[in-house]
Amino acid sequence: MKVKLLSRGDGKTIIAIRESTKRQVPIVCFSSNEVGCVSLKAADLGVAIPCPITFEDFLKKHHNFPEVIIDNLDVCFSHLKPATKIVMITMNDD
């Protein structure tokens, strides 16, 4: 798993779109508005990506994707418990 830790506006979503284009895996976004933004950015870049989905749909529906890219994971997680601020996450590097 790759982790891209960048500040807001530094190109995380464009990196995700490029990876989605290369691997042909869907991007999971924190909202339906962001799904639209990702689709428009991909079109502006002239690339074809699988249809992005919302984090909520990803959790609730039975998607059989062998791989996904999650854009803005911190924001996705904050939607799980909006009143709880996530101060740190840990992950395996494999």
Buried (B, 14 or more C-beta within 10 A) or exposed (E): EEEEEEEEEEEBBBBBBBBBBEEEBBBBBBBEEBBEBBBEBBEEEEEEBBEBBBBBBBEEEEEEEEEBBBBBBEBBBBEEEEEEEEEEEEEEEE
